Amino acid sequence: AYPAGNMHPRLWELGVTAVPQADHHETHPLGRAEWIKLLALLTNRESKAEAIFNQRVERYQALQALVADVSNRPKVMAGYLSSRASFETFAQQNQKAQLIRDAGGEFIFAHQGAGSLIFLPFESVYADAHQADVWLGTMTGQKDKNALISANPLHGWFQSVENDQVYAWDRDYTGAWASPFQDQSMTHPERQLAEVIAVLHPERLTLAEPEWQFLRQLP
């Protein structure tokens, strides 16, 4: 994603064997989780990885079935303003967009491509998302909605903010992008899906407080 900052070419120059990991470019959460098989191959743990992955698939599909027949699909936005007029988000074929669809939601940014990171003009985002039901994934490390709005007042223009439906993937965040989501979400797509279902369709699935590991509702 950032050729000038990638580490593996420097390692190659030093004679250190290195392979880049690009799970963030996967178009499905289970595809991202399957990268565990590559890591297992490098450490001779293929059979263990296969068993773990199969368990994740089974649980993910069982959760997906809970909301397969929902008629009401809440409209979901994601991202945040990274500058005065540029909104950072992802495209329709990104794995998080698929996660939202599998959880019975409608990801409202209609831009195509598998981009793990895209930048949109605020005007187009506002036109598409000002009446979104849920904001699922905003700036990390913001204490509450007031902090989010302080970071950029335009964040306060969305209906999801007014309706207290703003969430960040930063539960137990300790700074510098450090959180359980960063460390564990790749190999736990079923946990991600359960939390999104609990947000979008609490009538189908509720989670007790200790069961929330990744998502945090901004007070």
C-alpha positions as CSV (number, residue, x, y, z in Angstrom):
1,A,0.0,0.0,0.0
2,Y,2.9,2.4,0.8
3,P,5.9,1.4,-1.4
4,A,8.2,4.1,0.1
5,G,7.6,2.7,3.6
6,N,7.4,-1.0,3.1
7,M,9.8,-3.0,5.1
8,H,10.3,-6.2,3.1
9,P,12.4,-4.7,0.2
10,R,14.8,-3.4,2.9
11,L,15.0,-6.9,4.4
12,W,15.7,-8.4,1.0
13,E,18.6,-6.0,0.6
14,L,20.0,-7.4,3.9
15,G,19.6,-11.0,2.8
16,V,16.6,-11.7,5.0
17,T,13.9,-13.7,3.5
18,A,10.5,-11.9,3.8
19,V,7.1,-12.1,2.3
20,P,4.5,-9.3,2.4
21,Q,1.1,-10.0,3.9
22,A,-1.8,-8.4,2.1
23,D,-4.8,-9.8,3.9
24,H,-6.3,-6.3,4.1
25,H,-7.0,-6.5,0.3
26,E,-9.3,-9.5,0.6
27,T,-12.9,-9.0,-0.4
28,H,-14.4,-11.3,2.2
29,P,-13.7,-11.7,6.0
30,L,-13.3,-15.4,5.6
31,G,-10.8,-14.8,2.8
32,R,-8.8,-12.6,5.1
33,A,-8.9,-15.2,7.9
34,E,-7.6,-17.8,5.5
35,W,-4.2,-16.1,5.5
36,I,-3.6,-18.1,8.7
37,K,-2.8,-21.0,6.4
38,L,0.1,-19.0,4.9
39,L,1.4,-18.2,8.4
40,A,1.0,-21.9,9.3
41,L,2.9,-23.0,6.2
42,L,5.9,-21.0,7.3
43,T,5.9,-22.6,10.8
44,N,4.9,-26.2,9.9
45,R,1.4,-25.9,11.5
46,E,-0.8,-26.5,8.5
47,S,-3.1,-29.1,10.1
48,K,-3.8,-26.9,13.1
49,A,-4.5,-23.8,10.9
50,E,-6.9,-25.9,8.7
51,A,-8.8,-26.9,11.8
52,I,-9.0,-23.4,13.2
53,F,-10.1,-22.0,9.9
54,N,-12.8,-24.6,9.4
55,Q,-14.2,-23.7,12.9
56,R,-14.3,-20.0,12.0
57,V,-16.1,-20.8,8.7
58,E,-18.7,-22.9,10.4
59,R,-19.4,-20.3,13.1
60,Y,-19.5,-17.4,10.6
61,Q,-22.0,-19.2,8.3
62,A,-24.2,-20.1,11.3
63,L,-24.3,-16.4,12.3
64,Q,-24.9,-15.3,8.8
65,A,-27.9,-17.6,8.6
66,L,-29.5,-15.8,11.6
67,V,-30.1,-12.7,9.5
68,A,-30.3,-14.2,6.0
69,D,-34.1,-13.5,5.8
70,V,-34.2,-10.0,7.4
71,S,-36.4,-7.6,5.4
72,N,-35.1,-4.5,7.2
73,R,-31.5,-3.8,6.3
74,P,-30.1,-0.7,8.1
75,K,-28.1,1.7,6.0
76,V,-24.5,1.7,7.2
77,M,-21.7,4.2,6.7
78,A,-18.1,3.9,7.7
79,G,-14.9,6.0,7.8
80,Y,-14.1,9.6,8.9
81,L,-12.8,12.9,7.7
82,S,-9.0,12.7,7.3
83,S,-8.8,16.3,6.3
84,R,-11.0,19.3,5.9
85,A,-12.9,17.9,2.9
86,S,-11.6,14.4,2.4
87,F,-13.4,11.3,3.8
88,E,-11.4,8.1,4.4
89,T,-13.4,4.9,3.9
90,F,-13.4,1.7,1.8
91,A,-15.1,0.4,-1.3
92,Q,-18.0,-2.0,-1.8
93,Q,-15.8,-5.0,-2.4
94,N,-13.8,-4.5,0.7
95,Q,-14.1,-7.3,3.3
96,K,-15.7,-4.9,5.8
97,A,-18.4,-4.0,3.3
98,Q,-19.0,-7.7,2.9
99,L,-19.1,-8.1,6.7
100,I,-21.9,-5.5,6.8
101,R,-23.9,-7.2,4.1
102,D,-23.5,-10.6,5.8
103,A,-24.8,-9.0,9.0
104,G,-28.0,-7.9,7.4
105,G,-27.0,-4.3,6.6
106,E,-26.6,-2.2,3.5
107,F,-23.2,-0.5,3.0
108,I,-24.2,2.7,1.4
109,F,-21.1,3.8,-0.4
110,A,-21.6,2.4,-3.9
111,H,-18.1,2.8,-5.1
112,Q,-16.8,-0.3,-6.7
113,G,-13.4,-2.0,-6.3
114,A,-11.7,-3.9,-3.6
115,G,-9.9,-0.9,-2.2
116,S,-9.0,-1.2,1.5
117,L,-8.6,2.5,1.5
118,I,-10.3,5.2,-0.6
119,F,-10.7,8.9,-0.2
120,L,-14.0,10.6,-1.1
121,P,-15.1,14.3,-1.3
122,F,-17.1,15.1,1.8
123,E,-19.9,16.5,-0.4
124,S,-20.5,13.1,-2.0
125,V,-20.3,11.3,1.4
126,Y,-22.8,13.6,2.9
127,A,-25.2,13.2,0.0
128,D,-25.0,9.4,0.4
129,A,-24.7,9.0,4.1
130,H,-26.3,11.9,6.0
131,Q,-29.4,9.8,6.8
132,A,-27.5,6.5,7.5
133,D,-28.9,4.5,10.3
134,V,-25.5,3.4,11.7
135,W,-22.0,4.7,11.6
136,L,-19.9,1.5,11.9
137,G,-16.2,2.3,12.1
138,T,-15.0,5.8,12.7
139,M,-11.8,7.4,14.1
140,T,-10.1,5.3,16.7
141,G,-9.3,6.7,20.2
142,Q,-12.1,9.2,20.4
143,K,-13.5,9.3,23.9
144,D,-17.1,10.1,22.8
145,K,-19.2,11.8,20.1
146,N,-18.1,15.3,21.3
147,A,-14.5,14.3,20.8
148,L,-15.3,13.0,17.3
149,I,-17.0,16.3,16.5
150,S,-14.1,18.3,18.0
151,A,-11.8,16.4,15.6
152,N,-13.9,17.7,12.7
153,P,-17.2,19.6,13.2
154,L,-18.5,18.0,9.9
155,H,-18.7,14.7,11.8
156,G,-21.7,16.1,13.6
157,W,-23.8,16.5,10.4
158,F,-24.8,12.9,10.2
159,Q,-28.1,11.4,11.5
160,S,-26.3,8.5,13.0
161,V,-24.5,10.9,15.4
162,E,-27.8,12.5,16.4
163,N,-29.3,9.0,17.1
164,D,-26.3,7.7,19.1
165,Q,-25.5,5.1,16.6
166,V,-21.7,5.6,16.2
167,Y,-19.3,2.8,16.7
168,A,-15.5,2.4,16.4
169,W,-13.4,-0.8,16.1
170,D,-11.3,0.3,19.1
171,R,-12.6,-1.4,22.2
172,D,-9.7,-1.5,24.8
173,Y,-7.7,0.9,22.7
174,T,-4.3,1.8,24.3
175,G,-3.0,4.2,21.7
176,A,-0.8,4.0,18.6
177,W,-3.4,1.8,16.8
178,A,-3.0,-0.8,19.6
179,S,-6.3,-2.7,20.3
180,P,-7.7,-6.2,20.2
181,F,-9.2,-5.5,16.8
182,Q,-5.7,-4.8,15.4
183,D,-4.2,-7.9,17.0
184,Q,-7.0,-10.5,16.6
185,S,-9.6,-9.5,14.0
186,M,-7.9,-11.2,11.1
187,T,-8.4,-14.7,12.5
188,H,-11.7,-14.0,14.2
189,P,-14.2,-12.9,11.5
190,E,-17.0,-14.7,13.3
191,R,-16.5,-12.4,16.3
192,Q,-16.6,-9.4,14.1
193,L,-19.8,-10.7,12.4
194,A,-21.5,-11.4,15.8
195,E,-20.9,-7.8,17.0
196,V,-22.2,-6.2,13.8
197,I,-25.3,-8.4,13.9
198,A,-25.8,-7.4,17.5
199,V,-25.7,-3.7,16.4
200,L,-27.8,-4.0,13.3
201,H,-30.3,-6.7,14.4
202,P,-30.4,-6.9,18.2
203,E,-33.7,-8.7,17.8
204,R,-31.8,-11.6,16.3
205,L,-28.6,-11.6,18.5
206,T,-27.7,-9.9,21.7
207,L,-24.3,-10.0,23.4
208,A,-23.4,-9.6,27.0
209,E,-20.9,-7.0,27.9
210,P,-17.9,-9.4,28.2
211,E,-18.6,-10.8,24.7
212,W,-17.8,-7.5,23.0
213,Q,-14.2,-7.6,22.0
214,F,-13.8,-5.2,19.0
215,L,-16.7,-2.7,18.6
216,R,-17.3,0.2,21.0
217,Q,-20.3,2.5,20.9
218,L,-19.3,6.1,21.3
219,P,-21.3,7.7,24.2
